[in-house]
Amino acid sequence: QVQLVESGGGLVQSGGSLRLSCAASRSIVSFYVMGWYRQAPGKERELVAAIISGGTTNYADNVKGRFTISTDNAKNTVYLQMNSLKPEDTAVYYCYANPLGYGTDYWGKGTLVTVSS
């Protein structure tokens, strides 16, 4: 079992920045993948960014160059640094983990990011 708790969401103006954090309930050193998804009103949940064991990162095309995913293994935390935010980035952001690369997916409860124009 893994509990994931997100923080860092809020209201920001277009062009601004936010950093989301996701604290895991146990060590993430051996986790196969962690990442961030988002879901905007009326839309399906979509992958934003992921980091795979070994450090490989993957980003959605619409956030490349603006968002950066990283981990701090000492704090069991994954971050999402979001720069140059746009109104279309408004969504609930969910932390995701799959420790083994198969089987159970774990999700946080989400944190709301609102970007005003």
Number of C-alpha atoms within 10 A of each C-alpha: 9 17 14 23 18 23 17 14 18 14 13 18 14 17 14 14 16 18 16 21 23 27 21 21 14 13 15 24 14 11 16 17 22 28 26 26 19 22 19 17 9 6 9 9 15 14 17 23 24 24 22 17 16 11 12 9 16 16 19 13 9 11 17 12 11 13 20 20 22 18 20 12 13 9 14 16 21 26 22 23 14 20 17 15 23 19 15 13 20 20 21 18 27 26 29 25 26 19 22 13 14 9 8 12 15 15 20 19 13 22 21 19 22 21 20 16 11
